[in-house]
Amino acid sequence: MAITFQYNKTSLQGLEKNLKVRVRALPTLKNKESALRIEVKKTKDDIVRLERELDQRIVAYDQMLALWGEFDTSLLQVADVKMSIKKIAGVSIPVLDEVIYITKPFSIFNTPKWFADGLSHLKELAQVGIEQEFYVKKLELLEYARKKTTQKVNLFEKVQIPGYEDAIRKIKRFIEDEENLSKSSQKIVKAKRQTELL
């Protein structure tokens, strides 16, 4: 990205101002990137933990597969998933607050004894699955924000800051050369006038 500028003091001041803004923003961006990297790692670990937990629950569920054939799956439904928004390093992330279930009434006397335990197992299984989905969405949002922040850090660090410094250096050299030429020409004119007077 080439930085456009003019060889004058106004352009120099504008470039110095832009450089100062970027130099001040760079540490903040680096801290944000670091915080997002840490959060991404934590979220990946949480997803792995939830996957293991879900697999364990499914294995336990499979062991009673013969019994689940007579279970009425319409007894339990997810009515609502309540969530809130939490900001992590300036990124809005959904947070699971509560899962609301609807349990249809059933006769304790006409159904097997394990139906009540079956309902609690299903709730736990659904809870873990829903949590896992929230963590996957959180990971997507954090990865996207981290990628954008990394791009911005690299843009500032490797392109814009060196570009502004180079442009400022060129303008300063030009202005110095111009001043030196002006002084030299003044000396030449002064020397000519003195030789003409003599």
C-alpha positions in Angstrom: 0.0 0.0 0.0 1.7 3.2 -1.2 1.1 6.2 1.0 0.2 9.3 -1.0 1.8 12.5 0.1 3.0 15.9 -1.0 6.4 17.4 -0.4 5.3 20.1 2.0 5.0 20.8 5.7 1.2 20.4 5.8 1.5 16.9 4.4 4.4 16.2 6.8 2.2 17.1 9.8 -0.7 15.0 8.6 1.6 12.0 8.1 3.2 12.5 11.6 -0.3 12.6 13.1 -1.4 9.4 11.3 1.9 7.7 12.4 1.4 8.7 16.0 -2.2 7.3 16.0 -1.0 3.9 14.6 2.0 3.7 16.9 -0.4 4.4 19.9 -3.0 1.9 18.7 -0.5 -1.0 18.0 0.1 -2.1 21.6 -3.7 -2.1 22.2 -4.3 -4.2 19.1 -1.5 -6.6 20.1 -3.1 -7.0 23.6 -6.5 -7.6 22.0 -5.0 -10.2 19.7 -3.3 -11.9 22.6 -6.5 -12.0 24.7 -8.4 -13.4 21.7 -5.7 -16.1 21.2 -6.0 -17.1 24.8 -9.8 -17.1 24.6 -9.8 -19.2 21.4 -7.5 -21.8 23.2 -9.8 -21.9 26.2 -12.9 -22.4 24.0 -11.2 -25.2 22.0 -10.4 -26.9 25.2 -14.0 -26.5 26.4 -15.3 -27.9 23.1 -13.1 -31.0 23.5 -14.2 -31.4 27.1 -17.9 -31.2 26.1 -17.4 -33.6 23.2 -15.9 -36.2 25.6 -18.7 -35.6 28.0 -21.3 -36.0 25.2 -19.6 -39.2 24.0 -19.6 -40.6 27.5 -23.3 -39.8 27.9 -24.1 -41.3 24.5 -22.2 -44.5 25.4 -24.3 -44.7 28.7 -27.4 -44.0 26.6 -26.5 -46.8 24.2 -26.1 -49.3 27.1 -29.8 -48.9 27.8 -30.8 -48.9 24.1 -33.2 -51.8 24.5 -35.1 -49.9 27.2 -35.2 -46.6 25.2 -37.3 -48.3 22.6 -40.3 -48.2 24.9 -39.6 -44.6 26.1 -42.0 -41.9 24.9 -39.7 -39.3 23.4 -42.5 -36.7 23.2 -42.4 -36.4 27.1 -39.5 -34.0 26.9 -39.1 -30.9 24.7 -36.8 -27.9 24.7 -39.1 -24.9 25.1 -36.6 -22.1 25.1 -32.9 -21.4 25.2 -32.1 -18.2 27.2 -28.9 -16.5 26.4 -27.0 -13.3 27.1 -24.2 -11.4 25.4 -20.8 -11.1 26.9 -18.0 -9.0 25.5 -14.5 -10.6 25.3 -11.8 -8.2 24.1 -14.5 -6.1 22.4 -16.2 -9.1 20.7 -19.8 -9.8 21.5 -20.2 -13.5 22.3 -23.5 -15.4 23.1 -23.5 -17.0 26.5 -25.9 -19.8 27.4 -27.9 -18.8 30.5 -30.6 -21.4 30.8 -32.4 -24.1 28.8 -36.1 -24.4 29.6 -37.6 -27.8 29.1 -41.3 -28.8 28.9 -42.0 -32.1 30.5 -45.4 -33.6 29.6 -47.1 -35.3 32.5 -47.0 -39.1 32.6 -48.4 -41.7 34.9 -45.9 -43.0 37.3 -48.0 -46.2 37.8 -48.5 -47.0 34.1 -44.9 -46.4 33.0 -41.7 -48.2 33.9 -39.9 -47.0 37.0 -36.9 -45.8 35.1 -38.9 -43.2 33.0 -38.2 -40.4 35.6 -34.4 -41.2 35.5 -34.7 -41.4 31.7 -36.0 -37.9 31.6 -33.2 -36.5 33.7 -30.6 -38.4 31.5 -32.2 -36.9 28.4 -32.1 -33.4 29.9 -28.5 -33.8 30.7 -27.7 -35.1 27.2 -29.6 -32.2 25.6 -27.9 -29.7 28.0 -24.4 -30.9 27.0 -25.3 -30.8 23.3 -26.7 -27.3 23.4 -23.7 -26.1 25.4 -21.4 -27.6 22.8 -23.3 -25.7 20.0 -22.8 -22.5 21.9 -19.1 -23.1 22.3 -18.8 -23.9 18.6 -20.5 -20.6 17.7 -18.3 -18.8 20.3 -15.2 -20.3 18.7 -16.3 -19.1 15.2 -16.8 -15.6 16.4 -13.5 -15.5 18.3 -11.6 -17.0 15.4 -13.0 -14.4 13.0 -12.2 -11.5 15.4 -8.7 -12.9 16.1 -8.0 -13.2 12.4 -9.2 -9.6 11.7 -7.1 -8.3 14.6 -4.0 -10.2 13.4 -4.5 -8.7 10.0 -4.8 -5.2 11.4 -1.7 -5.7 13.6 0.3 -6.9 10.6 -1.0 -4.0 8.4 0.1 -1.5 11.0 3.3 -3.2 11.9 4.6 -4.3 8.5 3.0 -1.9 6.1 1.5 1.4 7.4 4.0 2.4 10.2 7.1 1.7 8.0 5.3 3.4 5.0 4.5 6.5 7.1 8.1 6.6 8.5 9.5 6.3 5.0 7.2 9.1 3.6 8.1 11.4 6.6 11.8 10.7 6.0 11.4 11.6 2.3 9.5 14.8 3.0 12.1 15.9 5.6 15.0 15.3 3.2 13.2 17.2 0.5 12.5 20.1 2.8 16.1 20.1 4.0 17.4 20.0 0.5 15.1 22.8 -0.5 16.3 24.9 2.5 20.0 24.1 1.7 19.4 25.1 -2.0 17.7 28.3 -0.9 20.6 29.1 1.5 23.1 28.3 -1.2 21.4 30.5 -3.7 21.1 33.3 -1.2 24.9 33.0 -0.6 25.6 33.1 -4.3 23.3 36.1 -4.8 25.0 37.8 -1.8 28.5 37.0 -3.2 27.5 38.4 -6.6 26.2 41.6 -5.1 29.4 42.0 -3.1 31.6 41.5 -6.2 29.4 43.9 -8.1 29.8 46.6 -5.4 33.5 46.2 -5.4 
